[in-house]
Amino acid sequence: MREKTIYEKIAEKYNTTPEEVRREMQIAIDAGFDNPDPDVQEEWKKMTLKGNRPTPEEVINFAVKQLKGN
């Protein structure tokens, strides 16, 4: 049996779909990424991105690494 994804767990808790959770996360990430504050932009530069904008998966992975101290 596979484990639920983080999107599925959040969706279940808030009575929505995993797709909606991911979509809302991307909207929030995009808003933060577009913040012109130089300090905020410096924080975004710490992430390795595959594209032009961070994805929810990239943000989650980065957060986990930060929490682990890597």
N, C-alpha and C positions, 0 to 999 in steps of 0.2 A: 504494500500500500504506500503510495507516495505521500509526502508531507504537503500540506497546504502552503501555497505561496503567501508572502506577506500581503499581497493584494487581496487574496481570497480571505485571509483572516480579518483584514480591515473591513472589507466589504460585508462580511458576515456580521461583524460588530455593529456596523452602521446601516445595515439593511439596504445595500446597494450592490452593484456588480463590480467584479475585479477590474473590468475595463474602465468603468467610471472612476474608480479609485486612481488608477494609473493616469487617466486623462486629467483629473484634478491636480494630481501631483505635478504633472508636466506644466500645467498652467501656473502653479505656484513657483516652480523652479524658473520658468521663463520670466516671471515678474521679478524675482530676485536677481536673475542674471542680467536683466535690463536696468537694474538700479545703478545710477550713475555715480554713487558715492565711491570715491577712490579706495576707501578701506574695504568696502564690500567687493569691489572689483579685484583687489589683491587676494582676497580669500578665494574667489573663483579661480584665480590663476594657479592655485595650489593643486587643482584637479587636473588629471589627464583626461582629455576628451577625445572621443573617436570622431565626432562631428563638430559642427559649429556651436552646438548648445549641449549642455549636459542632459542626459536622460535620467529618469527616475532610478534606473538600475545603477548608473554611474554615481549618482548622489548617495544612494543607499550603500554601495560598496565603499565609497570614500568615507562615509560616516562610520561604518563598521571598522575600517582600518584606523581611523582617528581614535575611536573608543578603545581599540586594542593597543594603541600606542605605536603603531607602525607608520 
